[in-house]
Amino acid sequence: ENHSCLLVSMSSLLINQPKYSWLKELGLSEDNPGVYNGSWGGSGEVITSYCPANNEPIARVTQATLAEYEETVQKAKEAWKLWADIPAPKRGEVVRQIGDALRKKIKVLGSLVSLEMGKIYVEGVGEVQEYVDVCDYAVGLSRMIGGPMLPSERPGHVLIEQWNPVGLVGIITAFNFPVAVYGWNNAIALICGNVCLWKGAPTTPLTSVAVTKIVAEVLEQNNLPGAICSMTCGGADVGTAMAKDERLLELVPSAVFASVGTAGQRFRIGDPWDPNTLYGPLHTKQAVEQYLAAVEQAKQQGGTIVCGGKVMDRPGNYVEPTIITGLPHNAPIVHTETFVPVLYVLKFKTEEEAFAWNNEVQQGLSSSIFTKDMGRVFRWLGPKGSDCGIVNVNIPTSGAEIGGAFGGEKHTGGGRESGSDSWKQYMRRSTCTINYSKDLPLAQGIKFE
């Protein structure tokens, strides 16, 4: 009897249905190991990944135990000894190959993001494209990272600013960008000479496994230890262990904060992997509850629902995109980050008022104004303008390009990732003074008689 139960559960997994057979192109199966450190394993809790568009099970992943996490850290540190000795441009060549391997799987990996996370297909593919683009960017960067030689005040001396890798970079990513956030951290960290340990969101483990399989194959083809790009799937236990682990010299907790763009602002509702769909489901059932709670609180605080406000009568975690007016700028709900498709429209009288409302919330990732007034544009960009890490004009708040530094202010982090000089976050800086003269002069003209 148990045997027949097992058969039912196996066949009910989406991965076993012909419609989803493409998942096997990513090396996925019914049961997937959730630990990679040069070899695949995992003996922790078995979790099932569900599709938010219909709440059906896709496949299962075995998470890491704390002992397996510990073993993975050790293997990654061991792999670093070899990786750090490889010249940066050669590391760049490996990253170039990772980008090429991702290009070959871009559509099928984008489809998985759509199936498992719930964002629409073009956005799923766009995430993989972002990883590919950052790989391209990192290849060039691998020949340019480094510091200046500075003039010394002492004759026969030179100052060199030396940049070295921090070692082991821990990357904890959220569900909303299950590929791109790992990708932009991974590519830059690698060319800087670091090894990576990734813990993706517990609700997108198949995406973590699929990406790691692609990266691992490239490392193995180059006869490099796979532990250079290690992965441990897990919940709060592994996340807490990483956050407290002092061996992870630079923890990059990219739980990227977003009212910006994902599963939220564009309509034509349907299965997210259908190319005609412009609006997918929320990621989890809990998100649907958060949506309903936010709408209820907005009503209680004096808001009027202009459109939306309801859960849709269909399978999956679909809710109506919602616009709410009439709330005061300082209403608690307006200041609460909810991760749901609710837009609060506030009327303002003066520019100063609008700028102040933008800056009075605790979050500070992305902001935008629409205007033709050049003076207003530069006031918005200036010291009394937006206090966000991303400050846009005449475009939406989502969709940052990789060449700029990405990150927020205040409760949204600090620190920058992706472009500009963000590579410095993955390295440590030493100022080195070298005396090539025959004397021993001291700085600031000090003499010991």
C-alpha positions as a Markdown table, in Angstrom:
| # | Residue | x | y | z |
|---|---|---|---|---|
| 1 | Glu | 0.0 | 0.0 | 0.0 |
| 2 | Asn | 2.8 | 2.4 | 0.9 |
| 3 | His | 4.3 | 1.6 | -2.5 |
| 4 | Ser | 1.1 | 2.9 | -4.3 |
| 5 | Cys | 1.1 | 6.0 | -2.2 |
| 6 | Leu | 4.7 | 6.7 | -3.4 |
| 7 | Leu | 3.7 | 6.2 | -7.0 |
| 8 | Val | 0.9 | 8.7 | -6.7 |
| 9 | Ser | 3.2 | 11.3 | -5.2 |
| 10 | Met | 5.9 | 10.7 | -7.8 |
| 11 | Ser | 3.5 | 11.1 | -10.7 |
| 12 | Ser | 1.8 | 14.2 | -9.2 |
| 13 | Leu | 5.1 | 16.0 | -9.3 |
| 14 | Leu | 5.2 | 18.5 | -12.2 |
| 15 | Ile | 8.6 | 17.3 | -13.3 |
| 16 | Asn | 7.1 | 14.0 | -14.3 |
| 17 | Gln | 4.5 | 15.5 | -16.5 |
| 18 | Pro | 5.3 | 15.7 | -20.2 |
| 19 | Lys | 4.5 | 19.4 | -20.3 |
| 20 | Tyr | 7.4 | 20.1 | -17.9 |
| 21 | Ser | 9.9 | 17.6 | -19.2 |
| 22 | Trp | 12.2 | 20.5 | -20.1 |
| 23 | Leu | 13.1 | 20.7 | -16.4 |
| 24 | Lys | 15.3 | 17.6 | -17.0 |
| 25 | Glu | 17.4 | 19.7 | -19.5 |
| 26 | Leu | 18.6 | 21.5 | -16.4 |
| 27 | Gly | 19.7 | 18.2 | -14.8 |
| 28 | Leu | 16.8 | 18.2 | -12.3 |
| 29 | Ser | 14.9 | 15.1 | -11.2 |
| 30 | Glu | 12.2 | 14.2 | -8.7 |
| 31 | Asp | 14.7 | 14.3 | -5.8 |
| 32 | Asn | 17.6 | 16.7 | -6.0 |
| 33 | Pro | 20.7 | 17.0 | -3.7 |
| 34 | Gly | 20.8 | 20.4 | -2.0 |
| 35 | Val | 24.5 | 20.6 | -1.2 |
| 36 | Tyr | 27.4 | 21.2 | -3.6 |
| 37 | Asn | 31.0 | 21.5 | -2.5 |
| 38 | Gly | 32.8 | 19.7 | -5.3 |
| 39 | Ser | 30.5 | 16.8 | -5.0 |
| 40 | Trp | 26.7 | 16.7 | -4.6 |
| 41 | Gly | 25.0 | 15.6 | -1.3 |
| 42 | Gly | 22.6 | 16.6 | 1.4 |
| 43 | Ser | 21.0 | 14.6 | 4.1 |
| 44 | Gly | 18.9 | 17.3 | 5.9 |
| 45 | Glu | 15.2 | 18.0 | 5.6 |
| 46 | Val | 13.5 | 17.1 | 2.3 |
| 47 | Ile | 11.5 | 20.1 | 1.0 |
| 48 | Thr | 9.1 | 20.2 | -1.9 |
| 49 | Ser | 9.1 | 23.2 | -4.2 |
| 50 | Tyr | 5.7 | 24.4 | -5.3 |
| 51 | Cys | 4.6 | 26.4 | -8.3 |
| 52 | Pro | 2.9 | 29.6 | -7.2 |
| 53 | Ala | 0.7 | 29.7 | -10.3 |
| 54 | Asn | -1.2 | 26.5 | -9.3 |
| 55 | Asn | 0.3 | 25.5 | -5.9 |
| 56 | Glu | 1.3 | 22.1 | -7.4 |
| 57 | Pro | 4.5 | 20.4 | -6.3 |
| 58 | Ile | 7.4 | 20.6 | -8.9 |
| 59 | Ala | 10.1 | 18.4 | -7.4 |
| 60 | Arg | 12.0 | 17.9 | -4.1 |
| 61 | Val | 15.3 | 19.0 | -2.7 |
| 62 | Thr | 17.3 | 17.6 | 0.3 |
| 63 | Gln | 18.6 | 20.5 | 2.3 |
| 64 | Ala | 22.0 | 20.8 | 4.1 |
| 65 | Thr | 22.5 | 19.7 | 7.7 |
| 66 | Leu | 24.7 | 22.0 | 9.9 |
| 67 | Ala | 27.4 | 19.4 | 9.7 |
| 68 | Glu | 27.2 | 19.5 | 5.9 |
| 69 | Tyr | 27.3 | 23.3 | 6.0 |
| 70 | Glu | 30.5 | 23.1 | 8.1 |
| 71 | Glu | 32.1 | 20.6 | 5.7 |
| 72 | Thr | 31.2 | 22.9 | 2.8 |
| 73 | Val | 32.9 | 25.9 | 4.4 |
| 74 | Gln | 36.1 | 23.8 | 4.9 |
| 75 | Lys | 36.1 | 22.6 | 1.3 |
| 76 | Ala | 35.5 | 26.1 | 0.0 |
| 77 | Lys | 38.4 | 27.5 | 2.2 |
| 78 | Glu | 40.6 | 24.7 | 0.8 |
| 79 | Ala | 39.6 | 25.6 | -2.8 |
| 80 | Trp | 40.4 | 29.2 | -2.1 |
| 81 | Lys | 44.1 | 28.4 | -1.7 |
| 82 | Leu | 44.3 | 27.3 | -5.4 |
| 83 | Trp | 41.8 | 29.9 | -6.8 |
| 84 | Ala | 43.6 | 32.9 | -5.2 |
| 85 | Asp | 46.9 | 31.9 | -6.9 |
| 86 | Ile | 45.3 | 32.0 | -10.4 |
| 87 | Pro | 46.0 | 35.3 | -12.1 |
| 88 | Ala | 42.9 | 37.6 | -12.2 |
| 89 | Pro | 42.6 | 37.6 | -16.0 |
| 90 | Lys | 42.7 | 33.8 | -16.0 |
| 91 | Arg | 39.9 | 33.8 | -13.4 |
| 92 | Gly | 38.1 | 36.2 | -15.8 |
| 93 | Glu | 38.4 | 33.5 | -18.5 |
| 94 | Val | 36.6 | 31.0 | -16.3 |
| 95 | Val | 33.8 | 33.6 | -15.6 |
| 96 | Arg | 33.5 | 34.1 | -19.4 |
| 97 | Gln | 32.9 | 30.4 | -19.8 |
| 98 | Ile | 30.2 | 30.5 | -17.0 |
| 99 | Gly | 28.5 | 33.3 | -19.0 |
| 100 | Asp | 28.6 | 31.2 | -22.2 |
| 101 | Ala | 27.2 | 28.1 | -20.4 |
| 102 | Leu | 24.3 | 30.3 | -19.0 |
| 103 | Arg | 23.6 | 31.6 | -22.5 |
| 104 | Lys | 23.1 | 28.1 | -23.8 |
| 105 | Lys | 20.5 | 27.4 | -21.1 |
| 106 | Ile | 18.9 | 30.9 | -20.9 |
| 107 | Lys | 15.4 | 30.0 | -22.0 |
| 108 | Val | 15.0 | 26.9 | -20.0 |
| 109 | Leu | 16.5 | 28.5 | -16.9 |
| 110 | Gly | 14.3 | 31.5 | -17.3 |
| 111 | Ser | 11.3 | 29.2 | -17.6 |
| 112 | Leu | 12.3 | 27.6 | -14.3 |
| 113 | Val | 12.5 | 31.0 | -12.6 |
| 114 | Ser | 9.0 | 31.6 | -13.9 |
| 115 | Leu | 7.7 | 28.2 | -12.8 |
| 116 | Glu | 9.2 | 28.2 | -9.3 |
| 117 | Met | 9.2 | 31.9 | -8.4 |
| 118 | Gly | 6.1 | 33.1 | -10.3 |
| 119 | Lys | 7.5 | 36.1 | -12.2 |
| 120 | Ile | 6.6 | 36.3 | -15.9 |
| 121 | Tyr | 8.7 | 34.5 | -18.5 |
| 122 | Val | 10.5 | 37.5 | -20.0 |
| 123 | Glu | 11.5 | 38.6 | -16.5 |
| 124 | Gly | 12.8 | 35.1 | -15.7 |
| 125 | Val | 14.9 | 35.1 | -18.9 |
| 126 | Gly | 15.9 | 38.7 | -18.0 |
| 127 | Glu | 17.4 | 37.5 | -14.7 |
| 128 | Val | 19.6 | 35.0 | -16.4 |
| 129 | Gln | 20.5 | 37.7 | -19.0 |
| 130 | Glu | 21.6 | 39.9 | -16.1 |
| 131 | Tyr | 24.0 | 37.1 | -14.8 |
| 132 | Val | 25.3 | 36.7 | -18.4 |
| 133 | Asp | 25.9 | 40.5 | -18.7 |
| 134 | Val | 27.7 | 40.7 | -15.4 |
| 135 | Cys | 29.9 | 37.8 | -16.5 |
| 136 | Asp | 30.8 | 39.8 | -19.6 |
| 137 | Tyr | 31.5 | 42.9 | -17.5 |
| 138 | Ala | 33.6 | 40.9 | -15.0 |
| 139 | Val | 35.8 | 39.5 | -17.7 |
| 140 | Gly | 37.0 | 43.0 | -18.6 |
| 141 | Leu | 37.1 | 44.0 | -15.0 |
| 142 | Ser | 39.5 | 41.1 | -14.2 |
| 143 | Arg | 42.2 | 43.1 | -16.1 |
| 144 | Met | 41.5 | 46.4 | -14.3 |
| 145 | Ile | 41.0 | 45.8 | -10.6 |
| 146 | Gly | 43.8 | 47.2 | -8.4 |
| 147 | Gly | 45.0 | 50.3 | -6.8 |
| 148 | Pro | 47.2 | 53.3 | -7.7 |
| 149 | Met | 50.9 | 53.9 | -7.0 |
| 150 | Leu | 51.0 | 57.1 | -4.9 |
| 151 | Pro | 53.8 | 59.6 | -4.6 |
| 152 | Ser | 55.7 | 59.3 | -1.3 |
| 153 | Glu | 56.9 | 62.4 | 0.7 |
| 154 | Arg | 60.2 | 60.5 | 1.3 |
| 155 | Pro | 62.9 | 60.1 | -1.4 |
| 156 | Gly | 63.5 | 56.6 | -2.6 |
| 157 | His | 60.0 | 55.4 | -1.4 |
| 158 | Val | 56.8 | 54.4 | -3.1 |
| 159 | Leu | 53.3 | 53.9 | -1.9 |
| 160 | Ile | 51.3 | 51.1 | -3.5 |
| 161 | Glu | 47.6 | 50.5 | -2.8 |
| 162 | Gln | 47.2 | 46.8 | -2.9 |
| 163 | Trp | 43.8 | 45.0 | -3.2 |
| 164 | Asn | 43.5 | 41.4 | -2.1 |
| 165 | Pro | 40.5 | 39.0 | -2.1 |
| 166 | Val | 38.6 | 38.7 | 1.2 |
| 167 | Gly | 38.6 | 34.9 | 0.8 |
| 168 | Leu | 35.2 | 33.2 | 1.3 |
| 169 | Val | 32.2 | 35.3 | 0.3 |
| 170 | Gly | 28.8 | 34.1 | 1.6 |
| 171 | Ile | 25.8 | 35.0 | -0.6 |
| 172 | Ile | 22.3 | 34.8 | 0.9 |
| 173 | Thr | 19.6 | 35.6 | -1.7 |
| 174 | Ala | 15.9 | 36.2 | -1.5 |
| 175 | Phe | 13.1 | 34.6 | -3.5 |
| 176 | Asn | 12.4 | 37.7 | -5.6 |
| 177 | Phe | 15.6 | 37.5 | -7.7 |
| 178 | Pro | 16.6 | 33.8 | -7.4 |
| 179 | Val | 19.3 | 34.0 | -10.2 |
| 180 | Ala | 20.4 | 37.6 | -10.8 |
| 181 | Val | 21.4 | 38.5 | -7.2 |
| 182 | Tyr | 23.6 | 35.4 | -6.9 |
| 183 | Gly | 24.9 | 36.0 | -10.4 |
| 184 | Trp | 26.1 | 39.6 | -10.0 |
| 185 | Asn | 27.7 | 38.7 | -6.6 |
| 186 | Asn | 29.2 | 35.5 | -7.9 |
| 187 | Ala | 30.8 | 36.9 | -11.1 |
| 188 | Ile | 32.5 | 39.9 | -9.4 |
| 189 | Ala | 33.5 | 37.9 | -6.3 |
| 190 | Leu | 35.2 | 35.3 | -8.5 |
| 191 | Ile | 37.3 | 37.6 | -10.6 |
| 192 | Cys | 38.4 | 39.3 | -7.3 |
| 193 | Gly | 39.9 | 35.9 | -6.2 |
| 194 | Asn | 37.2 | 34.9 | -3.8 |
| 195 | Val | 35.3 | 31.6 | -3.5 |
| 196 | Cys | 31.6 | 31.7 | -2.9 |
| 197 | Leu | 29.1 | 29.9 | -0.7 |
| 198 | Trp | 25.5 | 30.4 | -1.7 |
| 199 | Lys | 22.3 | 29.9 | 0.2 |
| 200 | Gly | 19.3 | 30.7 | -1.9 |
| 201 | Ala | 15.8 | 31.2 | -0.7 |
| 202 | Pro | 14.2 | 28.0 | 0.8 |
| 203 | Thr | 11.2 | 28.5 | -1.6 |
| 204 | Thr | 13.4 | 28.6 | -4.8 |
| 205 | Pro | 15.7 | 25.6 | -4.2 |
| 206 | Leu | 15.4 | 24.1 | -7.7 |
| 207 | Thr | 16.7 | 27.4 | -9.3 |
| 208 | Ser | 19.7 | 27.3 | -6.9 |
| 209 | Val | 20.4 | 23.6 | -7.8 |
| 210 | Ala | 20.0 | 24.3 | -11.6 |
| 211 | Val | 22.3 | 27.4 | -11.6 |
| 212 | Thr | 24.9 | 25.6 | -9.5 |
| 213 | Lys | 24.9 | 22.6 | -11.9 |
| 214 | Ile | 25.7 | 24.9 | -14.8 |
| 215 | Val | 28.5 | 26.7 | -12.9 |
| 216 | Ala | 29.9 | 23.4 | -11.5 |
| 217 | Glu | 30.3 | 21.9 | -14.9 |
| 218 | Val | 32.4 | 24.9 | -16.1 |
| 219 | Leu | 34.7 | 24.6 | -13.0 |
| 220 | Glu | 35.1 | 20.8 | -13.6 |
| 221 | Gln | 35.9 | 21.3 | -17.3 |
| 222 | Asn | 38.7 | 23.6 | -16.2 |
| 223 | Asn | 40.0 | 21.0 | -13.7 |
| 224 | Leu | 39.2 | 23.4 | -10.8 |
| 225 | Pro | 37.7 | 22.4 | -7.5 |
| 226 | Gly | 33.9 | 22.7 | -7.6 |
| 227 | Ala | 33.9 | 24.1 | -4.1 |
| 228 | Ile | 35.0 | 27.4 | -5.6 |
| 229 | Cys | 31.2 | 27.9 | -6.1 |
| 230 | Ser | 29.7 | 26.0 | -3.2 |
| 231 | Met | 26.0 | 25.8 | -2.4 |
| 232 | Thr | 23.9 | 24.8 | 0.6 |
| 233 | Cys | 20.1 | 24.8 | 0.4 |
| 234 | Gly | 18.6 | 25.4 | 3.8 |
| 235 | Gly | 16.2 | 27.4 | 5.9 |
| 236 | Ala | 16.8 | 29.7 | 8.8 |
| 237 | Asp | 19.3 | 27.3 | 10.5 |
| 238 | Val | 21.8 | 27.5 | 7.7 |
| 239 | Gly | 21.1 | 31.2 | 7.2 |
| 240 | Thr | 21.8 | 31.9 | 10.8 |
| 241 | Ala | 24.9 | 29.8 | 10.8 |
| 242 | Met | 26.2 | 31.8 | 7.8 |
| 243 | Ala | 25.3 | 35.2 | 9.3 |
| 244 | Lys | 27.2 | 34.4 | 12.5 |
| 245 | Asp | 30.2 | 32.7 | 10.7 |
| 246 | Glu | 33.3 | 34.9 | 11.0 |
| 247 | Arg | 35.1 | 32.8 | 8.4 |
| 248 | Leu | 32.8 | 34.3 | 5.8 |
| 249 | Leu | 34.7 | 37.5 | 5.7 |
| 250 | Glu | 32.3 | 39.4 | 3.5 |
| 251 | Leu | 28.7 | 38.4 | 3.9 |
| 252 | Val | 26.5 | 39.8 | 1.1 |
| 253 | Pro | 22.9 | 39.4 | 2.4 |
| 254 | Ser | 21.2 | 40.4 | -0.8 |
| 255 | Ala | 17.6 | 40.0 | 0.3 |
| 256 | Val | 17.0 | 42.7 | -2.2 |
| 257 | Phe | 14.1 | 44.9 | -1.2 |
| 258 | Ala | 11.4 | 45.5 | -3.8 |
| 259 | Ser | 8.2 | 47.3 | -4.3 |
| 260 | Val | 10.3 | 47.5 | -7.5 |
| 261 | Gly | 8.9 | 45.6 | -10.3 |
| 262 | Thr | 8.5 | 42.0 | -9.6 |
| 263 | Ala | 5.1 | 40.3 | -9.7 |
| 264 | Gly | 3.4 | 43.7 | -9.3 |
| 265 | Gln | 2.9 | 46.4 | -11.8 |
| 266 | Arg | 2.0 | 45.1 | -15.2 |
| 267 | Phe | -1.2 | 43.4 | -16.2 |
| 268 | Arg | -2.5 | 40.5 | -18.4 |
| 269 | Ile | -2.9 | 37.8 | -16.0 |
| 270 | Gly | -2.1 | 34.1 | -16.5 |
| 271 | Asp | 0.5 | 31.3 | -16.2 |
| 272 | Pro | 3.8 | 33.2 | -15.8 |
| 273 | Trp | 5.6 | 31.0 | -18.3 |
| 274 | Asp | 3.0 | 31.9 | -21.1 |
| 275 | Pro | 4.7 | 34.6 | -23.2 |
| 276 | Asn | 1.5 | 36.6 | -23.4 |
| 277 | Thr | 1.2 | 37.0 | -19.6 |
| 278 | Leu | 2.2 | 40.3 | -18.1 |
| 279 | Tyr | 1.3 | 39.6 | -14.5 |
| 280 | Gly | 2.1 | 36.5 | -12.5 |
| 281 | Pro | 1.1 | 35.2 | -9.1 |
| 282 | Leu | 2.5 | 36.2 | -5.8 |
| 283 | His | 5.3 | 33.9 | -4.7 |
| 284 | Thr | 3.7 | 32.1 | -1.7 |
| 285 | Lys | 0.3 | 31.7 | 0.1 |
| 286 | Gln | 1.8 | 33.8 | 3.0 |
| 287 | Ala | 2.3 | 36.7 | 0.5 |
| 288 | Val | -1.4 | 36.5 | -0.4 |
| 289 | Glu | -2.2 | 36.9 | 3.4 |
| 290 | Gln | 0.2 | 39.8 | 3.6 |
| 291 | Tyr | -1.6 | 41.4 | 0.6 |
| 292 | Leu | -5.0 | 41.0 | 2.3 |
| 293 | Ala | -3.7 | 42.4 | 5.5 |
| 294 | Ala | -2.2 | 45.4 | 3.8 |
| 295 | Val | -5.4 | 46.2 | 2.0 |
| 296 | Glu | -7.4 | 45.9 | 5.2 |
| 297 | Gln | -4.9 | 48.2 | 7.1 |
| 298 | Ala | -5.1 | 50.7 | 4.3 |
| 299 | Lys | -8.9 | 50.8 | 4.6 |
| 300 | Gln | -8.7 | 51.2 | 8.4 |
| 301 | Gln | -6.3 | 54.0 | 8.1 |
| 302 | Gly | -8.6 | 56.0 | 5.7 |
| 303 | Gly | -7.6 | 54.8 | 2.3 |
| 304 | Thr | -9.9 | 54.3 | -0.7 |
| 305 | Ile | -9.4 | 51.3 | -3.0 |
| 306 | Val | -9.6 | 52.7 | -6.5 |
| 307 | Cys | -9.0 | 49.4 | -8.2 |
| 308 | Gly | -8.2 | 45.8 | -7.2 |
| 309 | Gly | -8.1 | 44.8 | -3.5 |
| 310 | Lys | -9.2 | 41.2 | -3.9 |
| 311 | Val | -7.8 | 37.7 | -4.3 |
| 312 | Met | -8.7 | 36.2 | -7.7 |
| 313 | Asp | -10.9 | 33.2 | -8.0 |
| 314 | Arg | -8.5 | 30.9 | -9.8 |
| 315 | Pro | -5.8 | 28.3 | -8.8 |
| 316 | Gly | -2.5 | 29.8 | -7.6 |
| 317 | Asn | -1.6 | 32.8 | -5.6 |
| 318 | Tyr | -3.2 | 35.4 | -7.8 |
| 319 | Val | -4.3 | 38.8 | -6.4 |
| 320 | Glu | -5.6 | 41.9 | -8.1 |
| 321 | Pro | -3.1 | 44.8 | -8.7 |
| 322 | Thr | -4.3 | 47.5 | -6.3 |
| 323 | Ile | -4.3 | 51.3 | -6.3 |
| 324 | Ile | -5.2 | 53.1 | -3.0 |
| 325 | Thr | -5.7 | 56.8 | -2.6 |
| 326 | Gly | -6.7 | 59.1 | 0.2 |
| 327 | Leu | -4.1 | 58.0 | 2.8 |
| 328 | Pro | -2.0 | 60.6 | 4.6 |
| 329 | His | 1.8 | 60.4 | 3.7 |
| 330 | Asn | 2.6 | 59.3 | 7.2 |
| 331 | Ala | 0.0 | 56.5 | 7.5 |
| 332 | Pro | 1.8 | 53.4 | 9.0 |
| 333 | Ile | 0.8 | 51.2 | 6.0 |
| 334 | Val | 2.4 | 53.6 | 3.6 |
| 335 | His | 5.7 | 53.2 | 5.5 |
| 336 | Thr | 5.4 | 49.4 | 5.6 |
| 337 | Glu | 7.3 | 47.3 | 3.1 |
| 338 | Thr | 4.8 | 44.7 | 2.1 |
| 339 | Phe | 6.2 | 42.9 | -1.1 |
| 340 | Val | 2.8 | 43.0 | -2.7 |
| 341 | Pro | 1.2 | 44.8 | -5.7 |
| 342 | Val | -0.3 | 47.7 | -3.9 |
| 343 | Leu | 0.4 | 51.3 | -5.0 |
| 344 | Tyr | -0.4 | 54.2 | -2.7 |
| 345 | Val | -1.1 | 57.5 | -4.6 |
| 346 | Leu | -0.5 | 60.6 | -2.5 |
| 347 | Lys | -1.3 | 64.2 | -3.6 |
| 348 | Phe | 1.3 | 66.8 | -2.9 |
| 349 | Lys | 1.4 | 70.6 | -3.2 |
| 350 | Thr | 5.1 | 71.5 | -3.3 |
| 351 | Glu | 8.3 | 69.9 | -4.5 |
| 352 | Glu | 9.8 | 70.0 | -1.0 |
| 353 | Glu | 6.8 | 68.2 | 0.4 |
| 354 | Ala | 7.2 | 65.4 | -2.2 |
| 355 | Phe | 10.9 | 65.0 | -1.7 |
| 356 | Ala | 10.4 | 64.9 | 2.1 |
| 357 | Trp | 7.8 | 62.2 | 1.8 |
| 358 | Asn | 10.2 | 60.1 | -0.4 |
| 359 | Asn | 12.9 | 60.4 | 2.3 |
| 360 | Glu | 10.8 | 60.0 | 5.5 |
| 361 | Val | 10.4 | 56.2 | 5.1 |
| 362 | Gln | 13.0 | 53.8 | 6.5 |
| 363 | Gln | 13.7 | 52.1 | 3.2 |
| 364 | Gly | 16.0 | 53.7 | 0.6 |
| 365 | Leu | 16.5 | 51.5 | -2.4 |
| 366 | Ser | 14.9 | 53.1 | -5.5 |
| 367 | Ser | 13.0 | 56.3 | -6.3 |
| 368 | Ser | 11.9 | 58.2 | -9.4 |
| 369 | Ile | 10.3 | 61.4 | -10.5 |
| 370 | Phe | 8.7 | 62.4 | -13.8 |
| 371 | Thr | 9.3 | 66.0 | -14.8 |
| 372 | Lys | 10.4 | 68.2 | -17.7 |
| 373 | Asp | 11.8 | 70.9 | -15.3 |
| 374 | Met | 15.6 | 70.8 | -15.5 |
| 375 | Gly | 16.0 | 72.6 | -12.2 |
| 376 | Arg | 13.8 | 70.0 | -10.5 |
| 377 | Val | 15.8 | 67.2 | -12.0 |
| 378 | Phe | 19.0 | 68.4 | -10.5 |
| 379 | Arg | 17.5 | 69.3 | -7.1 |
| 380 | Trp | 16.1 | 65.7 | -7.0 |
| 381 | Leu | 19.6 | 64.4 | -7.7 |
| 382 | Gly | 21.3 | 66.8 | -5.2 |
| 383 | Pro | 22.0 | 66.9 | -1.5 |
| 384 | Lys | 18.4 | 67.9 | -0.6 |
| 385 | Gly | 16.8 | 65.5 | -3.1 |
| 386 | Ser | 16.2 | 61.7 | -2.9 |
| 387 | Asp | 18.2 | 59.8 | -0.3 |
| 388 | Cys | 18.0 | 56.5 | -2.1 |
| 389 | Gly | 20.7 | 54.4 | -3.7 |
| 390 | Ile | 18.9 | 54.5 | -7.0 |
| 391 | Val | 17.6 | 57.9 | -8.1 |
| 392 | Asn | 15.8 | 57.9 | -11.4 |
| 393 | Val | 14.2 | 60.6 | -13.7 |
| 394 | Asn | 11.4 | 59.9 | -16.2 |
| 395 | Ile | 11.7 | 56.1 | -15.9 |
| 396 | Pro | 10.2 | 53.6 | -13.3 |
| 397 | Thr | 11.9 | 52.6 | -10.1 |
| 398 | Ser | 12.7 | 49.1 | -11.4 |
| 399 | Gly | 15.2 | 47.7 | -13.9 |
| 400 | Ala | 18.7 | 48.9 | -12.9 |
| 401 | Glu | 21.5 | 48.5 | -15.4 |
| 402 | Ile | 24.5 | 46.4 | -14.4 |
| 403 | Gly | 27.1 | 49.1 | -15.1 |
| 404 | Gly | 26.0 | 51.2 | -12.1 |
| 405 | Ala | 26.5 | 50.4 | -8.5 |
| 406 | Phe | 23.3 | 48.7 | -7.2 |
| 407 | Gly | 22.2 | 49.1 | -3.6 |
| 408 | Gly | 20.2 | 51.1 | -1.1 |
| 409 | Glu | 20.5 | 53.3 | 1.9 |
| 410 | Lys | 19.1 | 53.4 | 5.5 |
| 411 | His | 17.2 | 50.1 | 6.3 |
| 412 | Thr | 17.9 | 48.9 | 2.7 |
| 413 | Gly | 21.4 | 48.0 | 3.4 |
| 414 | Gly | 24.2 | 50.3 | 2.3 |
| 415 | Gly | 27.0 | 48.6 | 0.4 |
| 416 | Arg | 26.9 | 48.3 | -3.4 |
| 417 | Glu | 26.9 | 45.4 | -5.8 |
| 418 | Ser | 27.3 | 44.9 | -9.6 |
| 419 | Gly | 28.9 | 47.8 | -11.4 |
| 420 | Ser | 31.0 | 50.9 | -10.9 |
| 421 | Asp | 33.6 | 50.3 | -8.2 |
| 422 | Ser | 31.5 | 47.7 | -6.3 |
| 423 | Trp | 34.3 | 45.2 | -6.8 |
| 424 | Lys | 36.0 | 46.9 | -3.8 |
| 425 | Gln | 33.3 | 45.4 | -1.5 |
| 426 | Tyr | 34.7 | 41.9 | -2.3 |
| 427 | Met | 38.4 | 42.8 | -1.6 |
| 428 | Arg | 40.5 | 44.2 | 1.3 |
| 429 | Arg | 42.8 | 47.2 | 0.8 |
| 430 | Ser | 46.4 | 47.5 | 2.1 |
| 431 | Thr | 48.5 | 50.6 | 1.8 |
| 432 | Cys | 52.1 | 49.4 | 1.2 |
| 433 | Thr | 55.1 | 51.6 | 1.6 |
| 434 | Ile | 58.3 | 50.4 | 0.0 |
| 435 | Asn | 61.7 | 51.9 | 0.7 |
| 436 | Tyr | 64.1 | 51.3 | -2.1 |
| 437 | Ser | 66.7 | 53.8 | -0.9 |
| 438 | Lys | 69.7 | 53.3 | 1.4 |
| 439 | Asp | 68.3 | 55.5 | 4.2 |
| 440 | Leu | 65.5 | 55.1 | 6.7 |
| 441 | Pro | 63.5 | 58.5 | 6.8 |
| 442 | Leu | 60.3 | 58.5 | 8.8 |
| 443 | Ala | 57.0 | 60.1 | 7.7 |
| 444 | Gln | 55.9 | 63.6 | 8.8 |
| 445 | Gly | 59.7 | 64.5 | 9.0 |
| 446 | Ile | 60.0 | 62.9 | 12.5 |
| 447 | Lys | 63.6 | 62.3 | 13.6 |
| 448 | Phe | 64.8 | 60.2 | 16.5 |
| 449 | Glu | 68.1 | 61.7 | 17.6 |
